[in-house]
Amino acid sequence: MQVLFVVSEAGYWSEECITPLEVLTEEGADITVATPSGGEPVIDERSLDPESVEDHEHLREVHETDDRLNDPIPVAEAEMAEYDALVLPGGHGTVWDINQDSHTRALLREAVEADTPALVVCHAVGILAFTRDSDGGFLVDGKDVTGFPNEWEEGIVDENDVLPDGEKLPYWVEDEVVAAGGNFDAELESDTSVTVDGALLTARGPGSSRAAVETLLDEL
């Protein structure tokens, strides 16, 4: 089982990458990590907050020592036909690099159109607002999806859409995905949210990471 992870160089959320990475590894997957430029992924330090993340020490250790994370390939060198699944972990950083990367969009389009499972998590779901299908329409048009909801974003950014680190959030995931025709439902009444529509799998956020990778394994 060959799995491609495309991870942010602008800030990925630890649990959303490392939990699927470890679960798939335990299941015998051969995992390749790619980043937009081929540089090492950058972790969002908020996802390692010792006051809110119980296993922060383990997550940091994996980030710092996992050979696959430390030696990624450039996304442009990846061929989707060589993989059995695609995983796009989230994190606010994805709104600047992963979601705006034409090669990552192409991989996602190729995976979904070839019925190869593609798991997109949290803020990375925003890539669906910019990914076109082979006919030029939005890949997400008419599809059921979940992802990072506006209600959660409201509790993070200020009145000017500025994040705690001073960065201006360029767009809100839910708004853009809905504008592209997606049927967005983050299932806020549920502890976890994972949605499957054909080969496209989407997950709401960190708390859905394990459910997301277990759903991916079911699809595989």
C-alpha positions as CSV (number, residue, x, y, z in Angstrom):
1,M,0.0,0.0,0.0
2,Q,1.6,3.2,-1.2
3,V,0.4,6.5,0.4
4,L,1.3,10.0,-0.5
5,F,1.1,12.7,2.2
6,V,1.3,16.4,1.1
7,V,2.3,18.4,4.1
8,S,2.5,22.2,4.7
9,E,5.7,24.1,4.9
10,A,3.7,27.1,6.4
11,G,2.3,25.2,9.4
12,Y,0.7,21.8,9.6
13,W,-1.4,20.7,12.6
14,S,0.5,17.9,14.4
15,E,-2.3,15.4,15.1
16,E,-3.8,15.7,11.7
17,C,-0.6,14.5,10.1
18,I,1.1,12.3,12.6
19,T,-1.9,10.2,13.7
20,P,-2.7,9.1,10.1
21,L,1.0,8.7,9.5
22,E,1.5,6.3,12.5
23,V,-1.8,4.4,12.0
24,L,-1.0,3.8,8.3
25,T,2.5,2.8,9.1
26,E,1.2,0.2,11.6
27,E,-1.0,-1.2,8.8
28,G,2.1,-1.7,6.6
29,A,1.8,1.3,4.4
30,D,4.8,2.7,2.5
31,I,4.5,6.4,3.0
32,T,6.1,9.2,0.9
33,V,5.9,12.8,2.2
34,A,5.9,15.7,-0.2
35,T,5.8,19.4,0.4
36,P,5.3,22.2,-2.1
37,S,9.0,23.1,-2.5
38,G,10.6,19.9,-1.1
39,G,11.6,21.7,2.1
40,E,10.9,20.2,5.5
41,P,7.4,20.6,6.8
42,V,6.8,23.2,9.5
43,I,4.7,22.3,12.5
44,D,2.1,24.8,14.0
45,E,3.4,25.3,17.5
46,R,-0.2,25.8,18.7
47,S,-0.8,22.1,18.0
48,L,1.9,21.2,20.5
49,D,0.5,23.4,23.3
50,P,1.2,21.4,26.5
51,E,-1.9,22.9,28.2
52,S,-4.3,21.5,25.6
53,V,-2.4,18.6,23.8
54,E,-1.9,15.6,26.0
55,D,0.7,13.8,23.8
56,H,2.6,17.0,22.7
57,E,6.0,15.5,23.6
58,H,5.4,12.5,21.4
59,L,4.1,14.6,18.5
60,R,7.1,16.9,18.6
61,E,9.4,13.9,18.7
62,V,7.9,12.4,15.6
63,H,8.0,15.7,13.8
64,E,11.7,16.1,14.6
65,T,12.9,12.5,14.0
66,D,10.6,10.8,11.4
67,D,12.8,10.3,8.3
68,R,9.9,10.7,6.0
69,L,9.0,14.1,7.4
70,N,12.6,15.2,7.4
71,D,13.3,14.3,3.8
72,P,10.2,15.1,1.7
73,I,10.1,15.3,-2.1
74,P,8.8,18.3,-4.0
75,V,5.1,17.9,-4.9
76,A,5.8,18.4,-8.5
77,E,7.9,15.2,-8.6
78,A,5.0,13.0,-7.3
79,E,2.9,10.9,-9.7
80,M,-0.5,10.1,-8.4
81,A,-0.6,6.9,-10.4
82,E,2.1,5.4,-8.2
83,Y,0.0,5.7,-5.0
84,D,-3.0,4.0,-3.6
85,A,-4.1,7.0,-1.5
86,L,-3.5,10.7,-1.0
87,V,-3.6,12.4,2.4
88,L,-3.7,16.2,2.9
89,P,-3.3,17.1,6.6
90,G,-4.6,20.4,7.7
91,G,-3.4,23.4,9.8
92,H,-3.8,27.1,9.1
93,G,-0.6,27.0,7.1
94,T,-2.3,25.1,4.3
95,V,-4.4,28.2,3.3
96,W,-1.1,29.8,2.1
97,D,0.7,26.9,0.5
98,I,-1.0,23.5,0.0
99,N,-4.4,25.0,-1.1
100,Q,-2.7,27.4,-3.5
101,D,-0.3,24.8,-5.0
102,S,-1.2,23.9,-8.6
103,H,0.6,20.5,-8.4
104,T,-1.2,19.5,-5.2
105,R,-4.5,20.4,-6.9
106,A,-3.6,18.3,-9.9
107,L,-2.8,15.3,-7.6
108,L,-6.2,15.7,-5.8
109,R,-8.1,15.9,-9.1
110,E,-6.3,12.9,-10.5
111,A,-6.9,10.9,-7.4
112,V,-10.7,11.6,-7.1
113,E,-11.3,11.1,-10.8
114,A,-9.4,7.8,-10.8
115,D,-11.4,6.6,-7.7
116,T,-8.2,6.7,-5.6
117,P,-9.1,7.6,-2.0
118,A,-8.1,11.1,-1.1
119,L,-8.3,12.2,2.6
120,V,-8.4,16.0,3.1
121,V,-8.4,17.3,6.6
122,C,-9.4,20.5,8.4
123,H,-8.1,23.7,6.7
124,A,-6.7,21.7,3.8
125,V,-10.4,21.2,2.8
126,G,-10.1,24.7,1.4
127,I,-8.1,23.3,-1.5
128,L,-11.5,22.2,-2.9
129,A,-12.5,25.8,-3.4
130,F,-9.7,26.2,-6.0
131,T,-9.5,22.7,-7.6
132,R,-11.1,22.2,-11.0
133,D,-12.1,18.9,-12.5
134,S,-11.1,17.8,-16.0
135,D,-14.1,19.6,-17.5
136,G,-13.2,22.9,-15.8
137,G,-15.8,22.8,-13.1
138,F,-15.1,22.8,-9.4
139,L,-14.2,19.4,-8.2
140,V,-16.3,19.9,-5.0
141,D,-19.5,21.0,-6.9
142,G,-22.4,18.9,-5.6
143,K,-20.2,16.8,-3.2
144,D,-20.8,16.3,0.5
145,V,-17.9,17.5,2.6
146,T,-16.9,18.5,6.1
147,G,-14.0,20.7,7.2
148,F,-12.9,23.5,9.5
149,P,-16.1,25.4,10.1
150,N,-16.8,29.2,10.3
151,E,-18.0,28.8,13.9
152,W,-14.6,27.6,15.0
153,E,-12.7,30.2,13.0
154,E,-14.7,32.9,14.7
155,G,-13.1,31.9,18.0
156,I,-9.6,32.2,16.6
157,V,-9.3,35.3,14.4
158,D,-10.1,38.9,15.5
159,E,-12.5,41.3,13.9
160,N,-10.0,41.9,11.1
161,D,-9.5,38.1,10.4
162,V,-6.0,38.3,11.9
163,L,-4.7,35.2,13.6
164,P,-3.0,35.2,17.0
165,D,0.4,35.1,15.4
166,G,-0.4,38.3,13.5
167,E,-1.1,36.7,10.1
168,K,-4.1,37.8,8.1
169,L,-6.4,34.9,7.3
170,P,-6.9,35.2,3.5
171,Y,-10.2,33.3,3.3
172,W,-12.4,31.1,5.4
173,V,-12.6,27.4,4.4
174,E,-16.3,26.9,4.8
175,D,-17.2,30.1,2.9
176,E,-15.0,29.3,-0.1
177,V,-16.0,25.6,-0.3
178,V,-19.7,26.5,-0.2
179,A,-19.1,29.1,-2.9
180,A,-17.6,26.4,-5.1
181,G,-20.7,24.3,-4.8
182,G,-19.8,22.0,-2.0
183,N,-22.5,20.7,0.4
184,F,-20.6,21.6,3.6
185,D,-21.7,20.2,6.9
186,A,-19.2,20.1,9.8
187,E,-21.6,18.2,12.0
188,L,-20.9,20.4,15.0
189,E,-23.3,18.3,17.2
190,S,-21.0,15.3,16.8
191,D,-17.6,14.6,18.5
192,T,-16.1,13.7,15.1
193,S,-16.9,14.5,11.6
194,V,-15.7,12.5,8.6
195,T,-17.6,12.5,5.2
196,V,-17.2,10.2,2.3
197,D,-18.4,11.1,-1.2
198,G,-17.0,8.8,-3.8
199,A,-13.2,8.8,-3.6
200,L,-13.2,12.1,-1.7
201,L,-12.9,11.8,2.1
202,T,-13.0,14.9,4.3
203,A,-12.5,15.4,8.0
204,R,-13.4,18.3,10.3
205,G,-10.3,18.8,12.5
206,P,-7.8,17.4,15.0
207,G,-10.4,15.5,17.0
208,S,-11.4,13.6,13.9
209,S,-7.9,12.5,12.9
210,R,-8.2,8.9,14.1
211,A,-11.7,8.5,12.7
212,A,-10.5,9.9,9.4
213,V,-7.6,7.5,8.9
214,E,-9.8,4.5,10.0
215,T,-12.3,5.6,7.4
216,L,-9.5,5.8,4.8
217,L,-8.4,2.3,5.7
218,D,-12.0,1.0,5.2
219,E,-12.1,2.6,1.8
220,L,-8.7,1.0,0.9
